[in-house]
């Protein structure tokens, strides 16, 4: 009977251990199942959110490409307009310079005739001084005129490019802010 009690106690202990192990196994399986389900749900949410963000980014990139194409085309047009203004302005500056050169040649021819007609060295020196002063004053005035004209042409030629630059900064500032 002592053996039966011993076997019964051992069996009871074995059953208790098996029951505890089964309960432990069930708890672990339930925890693993809950963790797997939570991970799957989190992954699904992450994937869905990432997919939405990628779709938005792709749509934005396509819209930005269209916008960049428009900006590039408008920049090229502004460059052509600026080039035309510069070419016309350079033509005007060239004509002004040619007119000044022609006027200077005529003035030098007239000065040579006057100098050739002088009667004495004092008259020659006085006339030479007067002609040199007039030539210098004319040169300074013409240089200032050509400088002003050049600045005006440069400003007019740069205006279309400045407008494009301002528009591009404004456009990209809005894009970055969005």
C-alpha positions, 0 to 999 in steps of 0.5 A: 500500500505504501507503494501505491500511495507513492505511485499515486503521489508520483502520478498526481505530481506527474499530472500536476507537472503535465497540467502546469506544462500544458498551461504554460505551453498554452500561455506561450502559444497564446502569447506568440499568437497574440504577438504574431497578430499584433505584428501582422496588424502593425506591419499591415498599418505600416505598409498601408501608410507607406503605400499612401505616402509613396503614392502621394510622393509619386503624384507630387513628383509627376506634378513637379516634373510638369512644373519644372518643364514649364519653368524650363520652357519659360526660362528659355523664352526669357533667355531668348528675349534677353538675348534679343534685347542685348543684341539690339542694345549692342547694335545701338551702342555700336552705332553710337560708337561709329557715329562718334568715331566718324564725328571725331575723324571729321573734327580731326580733319577740320583741326588739321586744316585750321592748324595748317592755316596758322600764321605763327607759333603762338597762334598754333599753340593756342589753337592746339590747346583749344582743340585738345581741350575740346577733343577731351571734353567731347571724349568724356561726354561721349564716354559717359553717354556710351556708359549710360547706354550700356548700363541701360541695355544691360538692365533691360536685358537682365530684366526678363531673367530677373523676373524668371528668377523671382518667379522660380524662387516664389514657385519653389518656396511654395513647393518647399513650404507645402 
